[in-house]
Amino acid sequence: MPQYIILFKAEASKEQIQSCKDQLVANGGQVTRDFDDLMKGFAADVPDQYVSSLQNFSPDSPIEYIAITLELT
């Protein structure tokens, strides 16, 4: 599964972020790291079939940015 970093808008509530995490897990993903100390966001393993729904977020979504992480070899 590819890993993504999901960052949230400054005004996103803890409940909105937790809801996104819950939806991700319900769709077969796994949160691998929380960035609570640095910013509002987390890293997660995201199933291919769920990636498009994450990337097609609406303007009123709490999500600000989604990026795939790259493995360095």
C-alpha positions as CSV (number, residue, x, y, z in Angstrom):
1,M,0.0,0.0,0.0
2,P,1.3,3.4,-0.8
3,Q,1.9,5.8,2.1
4,Y,0.5,9.3,2.0
5,I,0.8,12.4,4.2
6,I,-2.6,14.1,4.9
7,L,-2.5,17.6,6.3
8,F,-5.5,19.6,7.6
9,K,-6.5,23.2,7.5
10,A,-5.6,25.2,10.6
11,E,-9.3,25.5,11.5
12,A,-9.9,21.7,11.4
13,S,-11.2,20.3,14.6
14,K,-9.9,17.2,16.4
15,E,-13.2,15.6,15.7
16,Q,-12.9,16.2,12.0
17,I,-9.4,14.8,11.9
18,Q,-10.4,11.7,13.9
19,S,-13.4,11.2,11.6
20,C,-11.0,11.2,8.6
21,K,-8.8,8.6,10.4
22,D,-11.8,6.5,11.2
23,Q,-13.0,6.5,7.6
24,L,-9.5,5.6,6.4
25,V,-9.3,2.6,8.7
26,A,-12.8,1.5,7.8
27,N,-11.7,1.4,4.2
28,G,-8.7,-0.8,4.9
29,G,-6.0,1.9,5.6
30,Q,-3.7,2.3,8.6
31,V,-2.5,5.5,10.3
32,T,1.3,5.0,10.7
33,R,2.2,8.4,12.3
34,D,0.5,11.4,13.9
35,F,2.0,14.8,13.4
36,D,0.1,16.4,16.3
37,D,3.2,18.0,17.8
38,L,4.2,19.7,14.5
39,M,1.0,20.3,12.5
40,K,-2.5,19.0,12.0
41,G,-2.0,15.8,10.0
42,F,-0.9,12.2,9.8
43,A,0.9,9.7,7.6
44,A,-1.1,6.6,6.5
45,D,-1.0,3.5,4.4
46,V,-3.8,4.1,2.0
47,P,-5.4,1.4,-0.2
48,D,-5.4,2.2,-3.9
49,Q,-9.2,2.0,-4.1
50,Y,-9.5,4.7,-1.4
51,V,-6.9,7.2,-2.7
52,S,-9.2,8.8,-5.2
53,S,-11.8,9.6,-2.6
54,L,-9.2,11.2,-0.4
55,Q,-7.8,13.3,-3.4
56,N,-11.2,14.5,-4.5
57,F,-12.0,16.4,-1.3
58,S,-14.4,19.3,-1.5
59,P,-13.5,23.0,-0.7
60,D,-15.4,22.7,2.6
61,S,-13.3,19.6,3.6
62,P,-11.0,19.9,6.6
63,I,-8.2,18.4,4.4
64,E,-5.8,21.0,3.0
65,Y,-3.1,18.8,1.3
66,I,-2.4,15.2,0.4
67,A,0.9,13.9,-0.9
68,I,2.4,10.5,-1.5
69,T,5.6,9.7,0.3
70,L,8.6,8.5,-1.6
71,E,10.9,5.7,-0.6
72,L,14.6,6.5,-0.8
73,T,16.8,3.6,-1.7
